[in-house]
Amino acid sequence: MSASEIFGKFSKIIIIIIITVSLYGCSSFVNTRTQGYSIPPSALEQIREGQSEDLVIAVLGSPQTKSSFANENAFYYVETRIEETAFGLKTIKSRTVLAIYFDKNRRVKDKAIYGLEDGKLITIETRRTPSFGEDRTFIESLLASIN
Protein backbone atom coordinates (compact mmCIF):
# COMPACT_ATOMS: atom_id res chain seq x y z
CA MET A 1 0.00 0.00 0.00
CA SER A 2 1.47 3.30 -1.04
CA ALA A 3 1.58 6.49 1.01
CA SER A 4 -0.95 8.21 -1.26
CA GLU A 5 -3.51 5.40 -0.71
CA ILE A 6 -3.05 5.60 3.08
CA PHE A 7 -3.38 9.39 2.96
CA GLY A 8 -6.55 9.06 0.81
CA LYS A 9 -8.23 6.73 3.31
CA PHE A 10 -7.11 8.90 6.23
CA SER A 11 -8.49 12.05 4.62
CA LYS A 12 -11.88 10.37 4.05
CA ILE A 13 -12.07 9.44 7.75
CA ILE A 14 -11.14 12.99 8.78
CA ILE A 15 -13.80 14.45 6.45
CA ILE A 16 -16.44 12.09 7.91
CA ILE A 17 -15.47 13.15 11.46
CA ILE A 18 -15.63 16.85 10.56
CA ILE A 19 -19.08 16.45 8.93
CA THR A 20 -20.37 14.47 11.94
CA VAL A 21 -19.16 17.08 14.43
CA SER A 22 -20.59 19.90 12.29
CA LEU A 23 -24.00 18.26 12.07
CA TYR A 24 -24.04 17.60 15.81
CA GLY A 25 -23.40 21.32 16.40
CA CYS A 26 -26.39 22.16 14.18
CA SER A 27 -28.68 19.74 15.95
CA SER A 28 -31.66 20.99 17.87
CA PHE A 29 -30.06 20.48 21.28
CA VAL A 30 -32.18 22.45 23.75
CA ASN A 31 -31.43 22.90 27.43
CA THR A 32 -34.37 23.88 29.64
CA ARG A 33 -33.67 25.33 33.07
CA THR A 34 -35.49 27.19 35.81
CA GLN A 35 -34.49 30.64 37.02
CA GLY A 36 -35.71 31.90 40.36
CA TYR A 37 -37.95 29.79 42.52
CA SER A 38 -39.22 26.35 41.66
CA ILE A 39 -42.81 26.44 42.90
CA PRO A 40 -43.93 22.88 43.69
CA PRO A 41 -47.69 22.18 43.56
CA SER A 42 -47.50 20.47 46.96
CA ALA A 43 -46.29 23.73 48.53
CA LEU A 44 -49.15 25.65 46.89
CA GLU A 45 -51.67 23.30 48.46
CA GLN A 46 -50.23 24.03 51.91
CA ILE A 47 -50.82 27.78 51.66
CA ARG A 48 -54.38 28.54 52.77
CA GLU A 49 -56.29 31.59 53.91
CA GLY A 50 -55.66 32.57 57.53
CA GLN A 51 -52.11 31.20 57.81
CA SER A 52 -49.30 33.37 59.18
CA GLU A 53 -46.45 34.99 57.25
CA ASP A 54 -43.98 32.84 59.18
CA LEU A 55 -45.67 29.64 58.02
CA VAL A 56 -45.58 30.83 54.41
CA ILE A 57 -41.85 31.51 54.74
CA ALA A 58 -41.35 28.07 56.33
CA VAL A 59 -43.14 26.37 53.40
CA LEU A 60 -41.95 28.44 50.41
CA GLY A 61 -38.83 30.18 51.72
CA SER A 62 -38.08 33.89 51.67
CA PRO A 63 -39.95 35.75 48.94
CA GLN A 64 -38.11 37.16 45.97
CA THR A 65 -39.98 40.45 46.34
CA LYS A 66 -42.19 42.00 49.01
CA SER A 67 -44.59 44.90 48.69
CA SER A 68 -46.48 46.96 51.23
CA PHE A 69 -49.48 49.17 50.72
CA ALA A 70 -51.32 50.67 53.71
CA ASN A 71 -51.75 47.80 56.18
CA GLU A 72 -51.50 45.04 53.59
CA ASN A 73 -48.40 43.19 52.45
CA ALA A 74 -47.68 40.78 49.62
CA PHE A 75 -44.98 38.21 48.90
CA TYR A 76 -44.00 37.39 45.33
CA TYR A 77 -42.28 34.19 44.17
CA VAL A 78 -41.18 34.16 40.52
CA GLU A 79 -40.38 31.03 38.50
CA THR A 80 -39.05 31.44 34.95
CA ARG A 81 -38.40 28.53 32.59
CA ILE A 82 -35.79 29.31 29.95
CA GLU A 83 -34.83 27.30 26.87
CA GLU A 84 -31.28 27.69 25.59
CA THR A 85 -30.21 26.29 22.22
CA ALA A 86 -26.79 24.94 21.31
CA PHE A 87 -25.95 28.38 19.90
CA GLY A 88 -26.72 30.20 23.15
CA LEU A 89 -30.06 31.65 22.06
CA LYS A 90 -32.32 32.02 25.10
CA THR A 91 -36.11 32.18 25.06
CA ILE A 92 -38.50 32.45 27.97
CA LYS A 93 -40.92 29.53 27.73
CA SER A 94 -43.00 30.26 30.80
CA ARG A 95 -43.09 32.56 33.78
CA THR A 96 -45.15 31.95 36.88
CA VAL A 97 -45.59 34.56 39.59
CA LEU A 98 -47.10 33.38 42.85
CA ALA A 99 -48.49 36.34 44.79
CA ILE A 100 -49.55 35.83 48.39
CA TYR A 101 -51.50 38.70 49.94
CA PHE A 102 -51.61 39.33 53.70
CA ASP A 103 -54.00 41.39 55.82
CA LYS A 104 -53.03 43.85 58.57
CA ASN A 105 -52.64 40.95 61.04
CA ARG A 106 -50.01 39.30 58.81
CA ARG A 107 -52.34 36.44 57.90
CA VAL A 108 -52.88 35.08 54.36
CA LYS A 109 -55.80 36.90 52.79
CA ASP A 110 -55.53 35.57 49.25
CA LYS A 111 -53.14 34.01 46.76
CA ALA A 112 -52.94 34.37 43.00
CA ILE A 113 -50.90 32.82 40.23
CA TYR A 114 -49.98 34.94 37.21
CA GLY A 115 -48.39 33.81 33.94
CA LEU A 116 -46.75 35.44 30.92
CA GLU A 117 -50.17 36.11 29.41
CA ASP A 118 -51.05 38.32 32.41
CA GLY A 119 -48.03 40.59 31.94
CA LYS A 120 -47.77 43.69 29.80
CA LEU A 121 -44.79 44.84 27.77
CA ILE A 122 -43.65 48.38 28.43
CA THR A 123 -41.17 50.50 26.55
CA ILE A 124 -38.38 51.89 28.65
CA GLU A 125 -37.52 55.49 27.84
CA THR A 126 -33.82 55.80 27.05
CA ARG A 127 -33.59 59.56 26.54
CA ARG A 128 -31.85 61.54 29.26
CA THR A 129 -32.39 65.06 30.43
CA PRO A 130 -29.03 66.84 30.23
CA SER A 131 -27.83 68.46 33.42
CA PHE A 132 -24.87 70.71 34.20
CA GLY A 133 -21.59 68.84 34.49
CA GLU A 134 -23.02 65.38 34.09
CA ASP A 135 -22.69 65.11 30.32
CA ARG A 136 -19.12 66.37 30.06
CA THR A 137 -16.35 64.04 29.04
CA PHE A 138 -13.12 63.86 31.02
CA ILE A 139 -11.30 66.11 28.51
CA GLU A 140 -14.12 68.67 28.56
CA SER A 141 -13.98 68.78 32.37
CA LEU A 142 -10.20 69.33 32.29
CA LEU A 143 -10.45 72.10 29.73
CA ALA A 144 -13.25 73.79 31.68
CA SER A 145 -11.17 73.79 34.86
CA ILE A 146 -8.25 75.62 33.13
CA ASN A 147 -10.26 78.82 32.57
N, C-alpha and C positions, 0 to 999 in steps of 0.2 A: 504494500500500500504506500503510495507516494505521499509526500507532505501536502500537496495541493488537495488530494482526496480527503485527508484528515482535516485540513483546514475547512474544506467545504462542508463536511458533516458537522464540525464544531460550530461553524457560523449559522447553520440551520437551527441547531439547538439554542444558540444564543438569541436568535431572532424569535423563536417560539417562546422563550422565557420573557423577553421584552414585551411581546404582544400580550402574553398572559398577565403580566404585572400591570400593563397599561389598561387592559380591560377590567381588571379588579379595581383599579382606582376610579374607573368610570361607573362602577356598579352603584346600585341604589342603596348603599349602606346608610342606614339612618339610626342615629342614637337618640333615644328619648330619655329625658331626665326631668326631675322635679326641682324647681327653685322655690325657696321659701319653705313654708310648712307643708307637711303631708297630712291632710285632714282625713283620718280614718272614720268610716261610717259608724263604727262602734263608739267612738268618742262623741260623735254628734248625738247619738241616742241618749248618752248620759247627761247631756245638758238640757235641763228642763226649767220651766218657769218657777221662780221662787228660790232658786239656789244662789249661794253666795259667790262673790267674786273670787274668794280664795279657793272654792271648790272648782270653779272654772279653770283657774290657773293650775290647780293640781291635775286636772284631766287633760287640758290642752297645752299647758305650758304658758310662758309669758307671751302676751300678744305682740304682734309685729308693730301695731300702731294702736294708740289710745286716743279717744277724743272726749271732750267734756263740753257740755252745753247746759247752762243753768245747773240744775241738780241732777242731771242725767249724764251717765258715762256710757261709752261703748268701747268694746275691744274688737280689733280686726285681725283676722288670720288670713293670709294670702298664700294660695298655692298656685304656681304657674308651671305648666308642662310645656317643655321646649323640645322641638325636634331639631337635631343638627345633622346635616348631611356630611358626606366624606370630604366635601370641599369647604366646610366650615360655615355654610349658610344656615342661619338660625331662624326658625319660625315659631311663633307662639301658637300652640295647638289648643290649649284651654287655660283659662284662668278662673279660679274659684275664690271668692272672697266670703269668708264666714264672718258675719257681723253679729255680735252679741250685745244687746242693749240692757243697761241696768237702770233701776229706779234710784231715787234719792237715798234709799236704805242699802244700796249696794247689793241688791238682789236681782237676778235675771228677770227682765221684763218681757223680752222677746228675742228671737234670733232669726236671722235671715241669711240666705245664701244667694250670692250674686255671681253671674258669669260674664263672659266677654260680651254677650249680647246686651247686657244691662249697662255697659259702659258707653261713654261718648268720647269721640276724638275731639281734641281741642288743638288749635294752632297756637304755638308759643310765639310771642312777639319777640323778634330779635333786634329790633332797632333800639338804639340807646340815646338818651338825652345827653348831649354834651354838657360837661360842667368844667369850670375853670380848673386848670392844672391836671385834670384826670386824663385828658386825651393827648397830652404831650408825650413825645418820645423822649428817650434819655438825652439825645443830642439837643433837642429843642429846649429841654430843661436846663442843660449846661449853658447854652447860648443865652437864654433868658436871664440867667444868674450873673452873667458878665456885665450887663448894662449897668 
